[in-house]
Amino acid sequence: MVIGGGILGLAVAWELTRRGTDVTVLEKEDHWAAHQTGHNSNVVHAGLYYKPGSFKARMSTAGNRSIVDFARLYGVPVEVCGKLVVATSDDELPALQVLADRAEANGVPAKLISPSEARAYEPEVSCVGALRVESTGIIDFPAVCAALVRLLDETGADLRLSTPALAIRSTDRGVEVATGDDVIRADALVNCAGLQSDRVARLAGLTPSARIVPFRGEYYELKPERRNLVRGLIYPVPNASLPFLGVHLTRMLDGSVHAGPNAVLALSREGYGWGDISAKDLAEVARFPGLWRLARKYAYPTGLDEVRRSFSKKRFAKSLARLVPAVQPEDIVRHGSGVRAQALLPNGALVDDFLIETAPHQVHVLNAPSPAATSALEIAKHVADQVA
């Protein structure tokens, strides 16, 4: 049994069916890909950011190939367009070199290029140096989920929407899951519940090593008449101490150009706006010492700057103008948001890698933010091995 109907849960279900296992998938919402999968930037990541040898490095580089192959095989829109990571000042050049070295260590096709070479790709970009990454792409991740659902339907998988897991009990032979209308028995449980993954783990009797803390990322997009400012994907050199890549510009499959996201603490596990507030979620986060230790480290000035940018179009546009100076506040309009399920340790450390914990008859995916969508088919193979 798989709990969670995002791209990872569906990919795990499909991998298990390919291995001859009968699978039930439970999704509490009334449609698939309702949360992280359906609210991200739809970028197929190359794998250059991640520590060599880590789960993220290995699974994103392999996933970059497998998700593109899957899309092409099953008619999902995808384009391997490449991207630029740009240093906008001399003090960012050492970090750009570190990225280039990491790309080489991870087997990612990338090369350092000059400002004039960068402008051949992106005429409006401003930089003192850039890294060209060829294997980055754009895809429709919800369409990947729709394809996986079709494949699972064809195999006879039991796919249940609007079916939350309300109670979980371990037995000698497996697990029992109460959904309100039914009690479902299975040989094994796989938790791919994303924003609710630590709660599902606790429901199943596990004491997870990390707690999910939700961070909302807000997006703008360029107005149609200003889309010509960006041809592909333009990213800043990221802050190595943070799990977020910084606001960037992304040309989507339909030609629109998305800008963002920023990163602010969400006031609900599934809070896509400042007005989405859950007293239960806030109380739980407030009681968690890891959040306060994280806040002492990042609240000022980093966290404060992110909040200010959330409320100020002018500040958001200024961040984009570091990459493309022609972008002005009047060129952008708001375009939705997503919530990242970030695992946090009690000592305040952000969990940097994918985190998967097991118990008898149970596998729990407790940290799978970006690049999990890119890596979904590879994570699914690893999880299926754990189930076996």
N, C-alpha and C positions, 0 to 999 in steps of 0.2 A: 504494500500500500504506500502511495506517495501522497503527502499532504503539501499542497501548494501548486497552483496552476499557472505559474509564470514560466518563462522559458526554461529555467533549470529543472523545475518539477516535471514538465512535459518531456524534456530531453532525457531525464532519468527514466521516466516511464517507457519511452520509446526504446531506450537501450536495453531495459529489462525485457521488454517484449521480444526484441531481436534475439535475446538469449533464451527464449522459450518460456518466460515467466508470465503468468497471468497477473495483470496489474489493475488495481483500482486507484483512481486519482480523485482526491477531494479538494475542492476549491470553494472557499466560503463566499466569494463574490458570485454575481450572476453572469460573469463573462471571464474569459481567459485573459491572461496578461494584464490584469487590472491595476497593478501597482508599479513596481520598479521597471518591469519589462516594457510596460506601455507608456512610461513617462521618462524615457532617457533620450540621449542624443542620436541613437541609431548609428553609432560609429563602430566599425570593425577595427579594434585596436591591433597594433602590430606586435606589441610586447616589449618595447624598448625601455619602459620606465622601471621595470621590476628587477629586484635583486636576482642575479644569476643563480639558477638552481632552485629558486622558490617555486611554489605551486603556481603563482601568478605568471612567472616568467615562462615556465614550461607549458602551462596549459593555454596561455594566450597566444604564444607563437604557433603551437599546433592548432589551436582553435581558430586562428586567423585563416588558416587553410581549410579546415574542415567545415566551418560555417559558410564560407564562400562556396565551397563545392556543394554543400547541401542546398544552398539557395539556387544555384544554377541547375542542379538536378531536379528540383521540385518547383521551379518557376517562381521563386521569390525574387523581387527586385533587389539587385545588388550592383555596386560599382566600385571597383578597386581604383581609386583616384589618387592615392598618396596624400601626404600633408607636409606642411612646413612647421617646424618648431623654431621660433625666432628669438634671438637675444636682442633686446632693444637698447642695451647699454653695455659698455665694456666689462662692467663687473659681473655680468651674466655669462660671459664667454667661458670661464672655467666650468660652470655648471653645464653649459652646452657640450663641452668636451666630455664631461662625465657621461652625459646621455649618449654621445656617440660611442664611447667605449663600452657602455652597457649594451647598446644595440648590437655591437660586434660580438660581445660575449653571449648574447641571447640568440644570435643567428638572424637578426633582423636586418633586411637590406636598407641601409641608410648611409648617407654621406654628408659631410660638412661642405657647405657652399658659401660663396661670397654674397654680399648684399646685392650686387648686380645680377648674380645668378638667381637669387631669390626673387628678384623683381621680374625675371623672365617667367616665373610661375605665377607670381602675384604682383602685378604692376603697382598696386597701391600700398604695398607693405612697407613698413619702416623697420630696419634692423641694422645691426653691425655684424651680424653673422647668422647663419641658419643651418638647420639640419633637415635634409630632405629624406622623408621616410616613404618608401615606394609602396609598401604593402598595406597601408591603412586604407580602409574603404568605408562606404556608406551602405546601409542595408535597411530593410524594414523588419525590425524584430517582432512586432505583433504579427506580421505576415508569416514569419518563421513559425510562430506558435500556431497559427491557423493551419499551416502545413503539417506540423506535428500532430495536431488534433485529428486531421484527416487520416494520417497514417495510423494513429492509435485506433480510430474508429474501424479502419479496415481490418485490424488485427483482433477486434472484439474486446478491446479494453473497456473497463467500466469507468466511464468519465462522469463525474457528478459535480455539477455546479450548485451554488447556493447550499453547500453542505459543509458547515464548519465542524471541526473536531472539537467536541465539548469535553470529553473525558477519554483518557487513554489508560489501559491496564495491561501490564505484562503478564503473560502466562508461560507455562512450561513449553508450549509449542509456538509461541509467537506473541501477538498483541491483539487486543480488542479495542476498538475505537467507537465511542458513542457519538452519534451525530444529532441526537434529538429524536429523529424518526426511526433510527435503526442502530443496531450494534454490528459492526463489521469486523470480522476476524481475518487475520492475515498472518503469514509466516514471518514477515518482517515489515518494519516501518521505516520509511525514508522521509525525513523532515526537510522540506525545501520551502518553508513558509516565509522566508525573506524577512520582512519587517516584524513578523510575529514569531520568528524561529526560536528565540530563547524561551518564549512563553510556551510554545509547543513542547520544547525539550523538558521544561519543568513539569508540564502536564503529564509527560510520559515518565516522570520519576527521575530524570537526570538533573544534576546540578551543573549547569553549563559554566565554563570558565570565564565567559564574557557576557556582557549585557548589551543588547541592541539599543543604541541611541540614534534617533532619527535626525538627519540633517536635510533640510529642504534646499534644493537648487532651483533658482528662478531663471527663466529664459526671456530674452527679448528676440525679436527678429527684425531684419532690415526691411524697410518699406520696399515694395516691388520696384519702384523707380531707382532705388539705390543698391539693388542686388549686384549690379555690375562692379561694385567695389571689391567683391570677393569671388574668386574663381573656384576655390576648393576648400581646404581646411587650413586654418592658421591658428597655431597654439603658442602660448608663451612658454618660456622656460619655467618649469614648476618649482615651487618651494619644496625642497627635498624633505623637510620636516613635517609636511602636511600630506594627507592622503588625496587631496583634491588637486586637479591640474590647473586651476585658474580659469578665468573666463576666456573663451576662445570663440572663433567664428567658423561655422560649419555650413557649407552648401549642401542642402539635402537633395534627395532624389528628384523632387518635384521642382527644383530650381530655387526654392526659398533659402534664405540664409539665416540660420539661428545663431544667437549670441548668448553666451553664458556657459555654465551656470555659476552663480555665486554659491555660498554655502552658509546657511544660518540654521541654528537649532530649531527644529520643528516643534510646535506646541502640541502635537499629537503624533502617534505612530504613523498615521496616514493623513497628516495635515498638509494639504497642498496650498494653503494660504494662511495669512496671519489670523484670519477669523476662525480657522479650524483649530479648536482648543478642546483637549480632553483632560478633565481634572484627574482622572485615573492615571493617564500617561504621565502628566506633569508630576504628580505625587510620587510615582514610581521612580522617575528620573531624579527628582529632588532628594530622594532617600539614598541614592546610589553614590557612594563616596568617589567613585571613579570620575564622575562628571565634574565634581568640584575640583579635583586635582587637575583635570584637563583644563578647566576654566582658569585656574591660577596661571597656567602656562600660556594659554592662547587668547584669553578674553580681551587683553589689551596689548598691542593695538589691533591684532589680526581680527578677532571676533567683532570688535566694535566697528572696524572698517567694513566688514561684510554686512552688518546690520544697516549701517548708513547707506551702503550701496543698494540694499534691498528697497529702501524708501526713496531713493533719489535716482531718477533717470539720468540726470546730469553726471552723477558719479559713475554710474554704470557705463555711460557712453565714453567717459574719460578713460576708463579701463580699456575699452575697446580701441580707443584712439591711440593707445600705446602701440598697438599692432598695426592699425590702419588709420593714420592721422585724419583722413577725410571724413571719418564717422563723426557725426554731430548728434546731439540729443534729439533733434527733430527727425533724424533718420531711422529711429528705432521705435518699435511698439511692443508691448508686453505679449508674451506667447507662452503661457502655462508654466508649470513647474513640476518637479519630481521630488521624491523623498528617497534618500539613500539610507539603507540599513547598515549603519556603521557599528561594528562590534568594538566595545570598550572594556578594558580590563579594570579591576578594582583599584589598581595603582595609578589609573589615569592614562595608561598607554593605549593608543589606538592599535587595534589588531591590524597589522600591515598585510598579512597574507590571507589566503582562503583558510578558513578554520572549519574542520570537520571532526566531530567527536562521535564515538560509538558507545553502545551499551548492548547487552544481549538482545538480539533480534532487532536492533535499532541503529540507524545511521542518521546523524543530525548535521545538516549544513548550517553552521552558525555564523559564518561571515563569508558572504559572496557578493560584495559590491562590484563595481566596474573593476576589471574587465570580465565579469562573470557571464554576461550575455555573449560576448565574443567566444568565451571559453566553454560555453554550456555543453557542447557535445563531448568535450574532453573531460570536464568535471563529471559528466554522466557516466563515462566509462570507469572512472576511478570509484565513484559511488557504487556502481553495479559490482565492481570487484569486491568492495567492502561487504555488500549484501551477500555475495556468494561465499 
